[in-house]
Amino acid sequence: AVEILESVFNKNAPEATRIMLNVHKQGVGVCGVFTAEVAETKVAIVHHLARRRNFPLRCSMEEIS
């Protein structure tokens, strides 16, 4: 999961680790704020990579106000 955060969301290793630990401890982690089109693409990439590597990783997007 950390390598996906690094590659898809351009996070450095400590930041990717922090996000991953938030997901494990709190059930969610924020990877960034993007336009809807960019977010949709990143979600699709994450799901593709997770399936390919057999990671139980989910990614979603939500609108912020």
Secondary structure, 3 states (H helix, E strand, C coil): CHHHHHHHHCCCHHHHHHHHHHHHHHCCCCCCCCCHHHHHHHHHHHHHHHHHCCCCCCCCCCCCC
